[in-house]
């Protein structure tokens, strides 16, 4: 299927182009976040989960009584999001591609 040509004429042309651009940006962000979580855990020598807490690039606030709990919950949530997103992306990609004419919304 070839891409449809959709002008940026408001309101729905621009909305379509904006939605497609946002979906691609979100796909990139979810992939980068998932990779960052995996990289932070790789070779980490400490209490599991604390690599994501307070003084990290992730800034997860630690649980007051159990170090690593909030970070572990965070990593789990990111991994669940990545899994659900992958399922959505595979199913929706053909339609997204059909609507994607490379035009960014204004």
C-alpha positions in Angstrom: 0.0 0.0 0.0 1.3 3.4 -0.8 1.2 6.3 1.6 -1.8 8.6 1.4 -1.0 12.3 0.7 -2.5 14.3 3.5 -2.2 18.0 3.5 -1.6 19.9 6.7 -4.9 21.8 6.2 -6.5 22.2 9.6 -8.1 20.6 11.4 -7.9 17.0 10.5 -5.0 16.9 8.0 -2.8 18.5 10.5 -4.2 16.3 13.3 -3.4 13.2 11.3 0.1 14.2 10.4 0.7 15.3 14.0 -0.6 12.0 15.4 1.6 9.9 13.0 4.7 12.0 14.0 3.9 11.7 17.7 3.5 7.9 17.3 7.0 7.7 15.7 8.4 9.9 18.4 6.8 7.8 21.1 8.1 4.6 19.5 11.6 6.0 19.6 11.2 7.2 23.2 10.0 3.8 24.5 12.9 2.1 22.7 15.4 4.5 24.2 14.0 4.2 27.7 13.9 0.5 27.6 17.5 0.4 26.3 18.6 2.8 29.1 17.0 0.7 31.8 18.8 -2.4 30.4 22.1 -0.6 30.2 21.8 0.7 33.8 21.1 -2.8 35.1 23.9 -4.4 33.0 26.9 -5.0 35.3 25.4 -3.0 38.2 26.9 -4.1 41.5 24.6 -3.1 44.2 21.1 -3.5 45.6 18.9 -4.3 42.6 16.7 -1.4 41.7 18.8 1.3 43.3 20.5 2.0 40.0 17.3 3.9 39.0 16.8 5.7 42.3 17.5 9.3 43.4 21.0 10.2 42.2 20.7 8.5 38.8 19.6 9.7 35.4 16.2 8.1 36.2 15.4 10.0 39.4 13.1 7.4 40.9 12.4 8.3 44.5 13.4 5.4 46.8 11.0 3.6 49.1 11.7 4.8 52.6 12.0 1.4 54.1 13.2 -0.9 51.3 16.1 0.3 49.1 15.6 -0.8 45.5 11.9 -1.5 45.7 10.8 1.7 43.8 13.6 1.2 41.3 12.6 -2.4 40.7 9.0 -1.4 40.3 10.1 1.3 37.8 12.1 -1.2 35.7 9.2 -3.6 35.8 6.8 -1.0 34.6 9.2 0.2 31.8 9.6 -3.5 30.6 5.8 -4.0 30.7 5.3 -0.8 28.7 7.9 -2.0 26.1 6.2 -5.3 25.8 2.7 -3.8 25.3 4.1 -1.1 23.0 5.8 -3.7 20.8 2.5 -5.6 20.4 0.7 -2.4 19.5 3.4 -1.2 17.2 3.5 -4.5 15.2 -0.3 -4.5 14.8 -0.6 -0.7 14.0 2.5 -0.2 11.9 0.9 -1.0 8.5 -1.8 1.6 9.1 0.7 4.1 10.5 2.8 3.6 7.4 -0.1 4.2 5.1 -0.9 7.5 6.8 2.7 8.6 7.1 3.6 10.9 4.2 6.6 12.4 6.0 4.8 15.7 6.6 5.2 17.1 10.1 2.2 18.9 11.6 2.4 22.7 11.8 
